[in-house]
């Protein structure tokens, strides 16, 4: 046993988030100078110690650690790997701790415990819960420079955490990788139950290539009132949640699981140059990137998403390729889920370092998501599914290259909400170059409201007669305002008697909209349509069209910029997703390089 202080301790726990003035360390390895030859023996020595100093177990890499099934109860411990041998001043690769040949988790943590892992590989565990780490109790778990791979469990292939009389905080810190783990049911990478809070907000973090064979959450599965907070820019160019696979929720699944509190998935970027990305994930049923489901009557607790400066790209599912808001059928009312994308406030309500993206055109993408079945065959699924009694608020998002049946499919017959707000709200949004077998937006059932403001629907492939379709009038309504509907060859709206409010519209087809001076039939002129620049040229219809109203456009630029050489129609505000920002000194249609200025 060694007592370390000052520089010695700093070298030992350089990855720790908070320094400690002194600590006690037990060494494990093959040498005669080691305090123990097994990790479990070192854990037992630490449990017997009466010291009040921080406790660490240093695991040398000079022997094999297979068939491990290590139990930690009611302790605060740090496990540190990498030393070449006991008392070595040199550190090599992470120490490998394997459960191959044993049954149960590699690490089983119970009671009131706070456990830190540094510079380790934890692998090959097989258990009913948490093949690599199973934590049942309360306290905290922190991983820094840790690889959890090739673990298997019924739930929580790599990590399972469930509370018992308290809360658990889990921190995935720098250089932490959750890779190639399998859950036979749910949580291919991680499974959370109870008041368990997961944080992945540091650089170089990856949850990838995990699988939930028959259930939910290929990367992460959580039951309410659990909280999942993701702010990491990912790992060396890979998205933070990448190439995970499940039946529902390829990347993340949040399901209501009892209690009085909501379950929240919070996504925000902590790197202004890189968005949080939930991309490349696959669901064989619902929710390629994210799946939310609320089960209880009267929405006592709901599954909720708050996403800020995030990408949902290259995901696949039968239905809800990027996002599925599913519904539980209650005996009293159906209870829906809730998604708020780029809200007016911040998704970071704990001050964990959320910033806004600084590079336009890279953040806030929902692109190249594919509707397909488990055999890779195309389906008629939507990019976004809004289930009964669920709510979607989608702001400042660009949607390109998605394929399937619809962009949004909203299913009505809603039980809650009482008509106080639209079920589906789109603001500052852009679609273009998508390919759908049916309508861009389809609204089914009764009591289903949709609001669309400051959106540009640029040319998509729509194999239907209409861009927006309601299947009946049954209490349904649409507000369409300050928007561009540029879908050549397609009628704008199929609306059998719905309550319709339309104002300040430029549409390729205006025949299906009310006849009014501010509803104009025509086509906009874009800066560079062929290369995906959907900003309006300064002489385009739709520029300086509407009355001033403040706010920002899809890029976060100010609205109501008046171009002196462009006559105002009703005011200085442009229609659609973008507001032209500069005063032009020449009068050609495409003035992007005019006088050396950029748009």
MOURBEL-V485011 format. One record per residue. N is the residue number from 0. RES is the residue in one small letter. SS is DSSP state (a for helix, b for strand, c for the rest). PSI is psi as a letter, one per 40 degrees, with the letter a starting at -180 (* if undefined). Layout:
BEGIN
{{N | RES | SS | PSI} {N | RES | SS | PSI}}
END
This chain:
BEGIN
{{0 | x | c | h} {1 | x | b | i} {2 | x | b | h} {3 | x | b | i} {4 | x | b | i} {5 | x | c | b} {6 | x | a | d} {7 | x | a | d} {8 | x | a | d} {9 | x | a | d} {10 | x | a | d} {11 | x | a | d} {12 | x | c | f} {13 | x | c | d} {14 | x | c | e} {15 | x | c | i} {16 | x | c | d} {17 | x | c | h} {18 | x | c | i} {19 | x | c | i} {20 | x | c | d} {21 | x | b | i} {22 | x | b | i} {23 | x | b | h} {24 | x | b | h} {25 | x | b | h} {26 | x | b | i} {27 | x | b | h} {28 | x | c | a} {29 | x | c | d} {30 | x | c | i} {31 | x | c | d} {32 | x | c | e} {33 | x | c | i} {34 | x | c | d} {35 | x | b | i} {36 | x | c | e} {37 | x | c | i} {38 | x | a | d} {39 | x | a | d} {40 | x | a | d} {41 | x | a | d} {42 | x | a | d} {43 | x | a | d} {44 | x | a | d} {45 | x | a | d} {46 | x | a | d} {47 | x | a | e} {48 | x | c | i} {49 | x | c | e} {50 | x | c | i} {51 | x | c | e} {52 | x | c | i} {53 | x | b | i} {54 | x | b | h} {55 | x | b | i} {56 | x | b | h} {57 | x | b | h} {58 | x | b | h} {59 | x | c | i} {60 | x | c | f} {61 | x | c | e} {62 | x | c | i} {63 | x | c | h} {64 | x | c | g} {65 | x | c | i} {66 | x | c | f} {67 | x | c | h} {68 | x | c | g} {69 | x | b | h} {70 | x | b | h} {71 | x | b | h} {72 | x | b | h} {73 | x | c | f} {74 | x | c | i} {75 | x | b | h} {76 | x | b | i} {77 | x | b | h} {78 | x | b | h} {79 | x | b | h} {80 | x | b | i} {81 | x | c | d} {82 | x | b | i} {83 | x | c | d} {84 | x | c | i} {85 | x | c | h} {86 | x | c | e} {87 | x | c | i} {88 | x | c | e} {89 | x | c | i} {90 | x | b | h} {91 | x | c | a} {92 | x | c | i} {93 | x | c | i} {94 | x | b | h} {95 | x | b | h} {96 | x | b | h} {97 | x | b | i} {98 | x | c | e} {99 | x | c | h} {100 | x | c | e} {101 | x | c | i} {102 | x | c | i} {103 | x | b | i} {104 | x | c | i} {105 | x | c | d} {106 | x | b | h} {107 | x | b | h} {108 | x | b | h} {109 | x | b | i} {110 | x | b | a} {111 | x | b | g} {112 | x | b | i} {113 | x | b | h} {114 | x | b | h} {115 | x | b | h} {116 | x | b | h} {117 | x | b | h} {118 | x | b | f} {119 | x | b | i} {120 | x | b | h} {121 | x | b | h} {122 | x | b | i} {123 | x | c | f} {124 | x | c | i} {125 | x | b | h} {126 | x | b | i} {127 | x | b | d} {128 | x | b | h} {129 | x | c | g} {130 | x | c | d} {131 | x | c | d} {132 | x | b | h} {133 | x | b | h} {134 | x | b | h} {135 | x | b | h} {136 | x | b | b} {137 | x | b | i} {138 | x | b | b} {139 | x | b | i} {140 | x | b | h} {141 | x | b | h} {142 | x | b | h} {143 | x | b | h} {144 | x | b | f} {145 | x | b | h} {146 | x | b | h} {147 | x | b | h} {148 | x | b | i} {149 | x | c | f} {150 | x | c | i} {151 | x | b | i} {152 | x | b | i} {153 | x | b | d} {154 | x | b | h} {155 | x | c | g} {156 | x | c | d} {157 | x | c | d} {158 | x | b | h} {159 | x | b | h} {160 | x | b | h} {161 | x | b | i} {162 | x | b | i} {163 | x | b | g} {164 | x | b | f} {165 | x | b | a} {166 | x | b | i} {167 | x | b | h} {168 | x | b | h} {169 | x | b | h} {170 | x | b | h} {171 | x | b | h} {172 | x | c | a} {173 | x | c | i} {174 | x | c | f} {175 | x | b | h} {176 | x | b | h} {177 | x | b | g} {178 | x | b | i} {179 | x | c | f} {180 | x | c | i} {181 | x | b | h} {182 | x | b | h} {183 | x | b | d} {184 | x | b | c} {185 | x | b | i} {186 | x | c | g} {187 | x | c | d} {188 | x | c | d} {189 | x | b | h} {190 | x | b | h} {191 | x | b | h} {192 | x | b | i} {193 | x | c | a} {194 | x | c | g} {195 | x | b | h} {196 | x | b | h} {197 | x | b | h} {198 | x | b | h} {199 | x | b | g} {200 | x | c | e} {201 | x | c | i} {202 | x | c | i} {203 | x | c | f} {204 | x | b | h} {205 | x | b | h} {206 | x | b | h} {207 | x | b | i} {208 | x | c | f} {209 | x | c | i} {210 | x | b | h} {211 | x | b | h} {212 | x | c | d} {213 | x | c | e} {214 | x | c | b} {215 | x | b | i} {216 | x | c | g} {217 | x | c | d} {218 | x | c | d} {219 | x | b | h} {220 | x | b | h} {221 | x | b | i} {222 | x | b | i} {223 | x | c | i} {224 | x | c | f} {225 | x | c | i} {226 | x | b | h} {227 | x | b | h} {228 | x | b | h} {229 | x | b | h} {230 | x | c | e} {231 | x | c | h} {232 | x | c | e} {233 | x | c | a} {234 | x | b | h} {235 | x | c | f} {236 | x | c | e} {237 | x | b | i} {238 | x | c | i} {239 | x | c | d} {240 | x | b | h} {241 | x | b | h} {242 | x | c | f} {243 | x | c | i} {244 | x | b | h} {245 | x | b | i} {246 | x | b | d} {247 | x | b | h} {248 | x | c | g} {249 | x | c | d} {250 | x | c | c} {251 | x | b | h} {252 | x | b | h} {253 | x | b | h} {254 | x | b | h} {255 | x | c | h} {256 | x | c | f} {257 | x | c | i} {258 | x | c | i} {259 | x | c | e} {260 | x | c | i} {261 | x | c | i} {262 | x | b | h} {263 | x | b | h} {264 | x | b | h} {265 | x | b | h} {266 | x | b | h} {267 | x | b | i} {268 | x | c | i} {269 | x | c | e} {270 | x | b | h} {271 | x | c | d} {272 | x | c | e} {273 | x | b | h} {274 | x | c | i} {275 | x | b | h} {276 | x | b | h} {277 | x | b | g} {278 | x | b | i} {279 | x | c | e} {280 | x | c | i} {281 | x | b | h} {282 | x | b | h} {283 | x | b | e} {284 | x | b | c} {285 | x | b | i} {286 | x | c | g} {287 | x | c | d} {288 | x | c | d} {289 | x | b | h} {290 | x | b | h} {291 | x | b | h} {292 | x | b | h} {293 | x | b | h} {294 | x | c | d} {295 | x | c | i} {296 | x | a | i} {297 | x | a | e} {298 | x | a | f} {299 | x | c | d} {300 | x | c | h} {301 | x | c | i} {302 | x | b | h} {303 | x | b | i} {304 | x | b | h} {305 | x | b | h} {306 | x | b | h} {307 | x | b | h} {308 | x | c | g} {309 | x | b | i} {310 | x | b | h} {311 | x | c | g} {312 | x | c | i} {313 | x | c | f} {314 | x | c | i} {315 | x | b | i} {316 | x | b | i} {317 | x | c | d} {318 | x | b | h} {319 | x | c | g} {320 | x | c | d} {321 | x | c | d} {322 | x | b | h} {323 | x | b | h} {324 | x | b | h} {325 | x | b | i} {326 | x | b | h} {327 | x | b | i} {328 | x | c | h} {329 | x | c | i} {330 | x | c | d} {331 | x | c | d} {332 | x | c | i} {333 | x | c | h} {334 | x | b | h} {335 | x | c | i} {336 | x | c | i} {337 | x | b | h} {338 | x | b | h} {339 | x | b | h} {340 | x | b | h} {341 | x | c | g} {342 | x | c | i} {343 | x | c | d} {344 | x | c | a} {345 | x | c | i} {346 | x | c | e} {347 | x | c | g} {348 | x | c | e} {349 | x | c | e} {350 | x | c | f} {351 | x | c | e} {352 | x | c | f} {353 | x | c | h} {354 | x | c | i} {355 | x | c | i} {356 | x | c | i} {357 | x | c | e} {358 | x | c | h} {359 | x | c | i} {360 | x | c | e} {361 | x | c | d} {362 | x | c | i} {363 | x | c | f} {364 | x | b | h} {365 | x | c | g} {366 | x | c | i} {367 | x | c | f} {368 | x | c | i} {369 | x | b | h} {370 | x | b | h} {371 | x | b | i} {372 | x | c | a} {373 | x | c | e} {374 | x | c | e} {375 | x | c | e} {376 | x | c | h} {377 | x | b | i} {378 | x | c | i} {379 | x | c | f} {380 | x | c | i} {381 | x | b | i} {382 | x | b | d} {383 | x | b | h} {384 | x | b | h} {385 | x | b | h} {386 | x | c | i} {387 | x | c | h} {388 | x | c | e} {389 | x | c | i} {390 | x | b | h} {391 | x | b | h} {392 | x | b | h} {393 | x | b | h} {394 | x | b | i} {395 | x | b | f} {396 | x | b | i} {397 | x | b | h} {398 | x | b | h} {399 | x | b | i} {400 | x | c | e} {401 | x | c | i} {402 | x | b | i} {403 | x | b | a} {404 | x | c | d} {405 | x | b | i} {406 | x | b | d} {407 | x | b | h} {408 | x | b | h} {409 | x | b | h} {410 | x | b | h} {411 | x | c | b} {412 | x | c | f} {413 | x | c | i} {414 | x | c | d} {415 | x | c | i} {416 | x | c | d} {417 | x | c | f} {418 | x | c | e} {419 | x | c | d} {420 | x | c | i} {421 | x | c | i} {422 | x | c | d} {423 | x | b | h} {424 | x | b | h} {425 | x | b | h} {426 | x | b | h} {427 | x | b | f} {428 | x | b | i} {429 | x | b | h} {430 | x | b | i} {431 | x | b | h} {432 | x | c | f} {433 | x | c | i} {434 | x | b | h} {435 | x | b | i} {436 | x | c | d} {437 | x | c | a} {438 | x | c | i} {439 | x | c | d} {440 | x | b | h} {441 | x | b | h} {442 | x | b | h} {443 | x | b | i} {444 | x | c | a} {445 | x | c | i} {446 | x | c | f} {447 | x | c | h} {448 | x | b | i} {449 | x | b | h} {450 | x | b | h} {451 | x | b | h} {452 | x | b | h} {453 | x | c | f} {454 | x | c | i} {455 | x | b | h} {456 | x | b | g} {457 | x | c | i} {458 | x | c | h} {459 | x | c | i} {460 | x | b | h} {461 | x | b | h} {462 | x | c | g} {463 | x | c | i} {464 | x | c | e} {465 | x | b | i} {466 | x | b | d} {467 | x | b | h} {468 | x | b | h} {469 | x | b | h} {470 | x | c | e} {471 | x | c | i} {472 | x | c | d} {473 | x | c | g} {474 | x | c | e} {475 | x | c | i} {476 | x | b | i} {477 | x | b | h} {478 | x | b | h} {479 | x | b | h} {480 | x | b | i} {481 | x | b | f} {482 | x | b | i} {483 | x | b | h} {484 | x | b | g} {485 | x | c | g} {486 | x | c | g} {487 | x | c | h} {488 | x | c | e} {489 | x | c | h} {490 | x | b | i} {491 | x | b | d} {492 | x | b | h} {493 | x | b | h} {494 | x | c | g} {495 | x | c | g} {496 | x | c | e} {497 | x | c | i} {498 | x | b | h} {499 | x | b | h} {500 | x | b | h} {501 | x | b | h} {502 | x | b | i} {503 | x | b | g} {504 | x | b | h} {505 | x | b | h} {506 | x | b | i} {507 | x | c | d} {508 | x | c | h} {509 | x | c | e} {510 | x | c | d} {511 | x | c | e} {512 | x | c | i} {513 | x | c | i} {514 | x | c | h} {515 | x | c | i} {516 | x | c | d} {517 | x | c | e} {518 | x | b | h} {519 | x | b | h} {520 | x | b | h} {521 | x | c | a} {522 | x | c | h} {523 | x | c | i} {524 | x | c | h} {525 | x | b | i} {526 | x | b | d} {527 | x | b | g} {528 | x | a | d} {529 | x | a | d} {530 | x | a | e} {531 | x | c | e} {532 | x | b | h} {533 | x | b | e} {534 | x | b | i} {535 | x | b | h} {536 | x | c | i} {537 | x | c | d} {538 | x | c | e} {539 | x | c | i} {540 | x | c | i} {541 | x | c | e} {542 | x | c | h} {543 | x | c | f} {544 | x | c | d} {545 | x | b | i} {546 | x | c | i} {547 | x | c | i} {548 | x | c | e} {549 | x | c | a} {550 | x | c | a} {551 | x | b | i} {552 | x | c | a} {553 | x | c | d} {554 | x | c | e} {555 | x | c | e} {556 | x | c | i} {557 | x | b | i} {558 | x | c | i} {559 | x | c | f} {560 | x | c | h} {561 | x | c | h} {562 | x | c | h} {563 | x | c | d} {564 | x | c | e} {565 | x | c | h} {566 | x | c | h} {567 | x | c | i} {568 | x | c | c} {569 | x | c | e} {570 | x | c | a} {571 | x | c | e} {572 | x | b | h} {573 | x | c | i} {574 | x | c | i} {575 | x | c | a} {576 | x | c | d} {577 | x | c | i} {578 | x | c | h} {579 | x | c | h} {580 | x | c | e} {581 | x | c | i} {582 | x | c | h} {583 | x | c | h} {584 | x | c | e} {585 | x | c | i} {586 | x | c | f} {587 | x | c | i} {588 | x | c | d} {589 | x | c | h} {590 | x | c | f} {591 | x | c | d} {592 | x | c | e} {593 | x | a | h} {594 | x | a | e} {595 | x | a | e} {596 | x | c | i} {597 | x | c | i} {598 | x | c | *}}
END
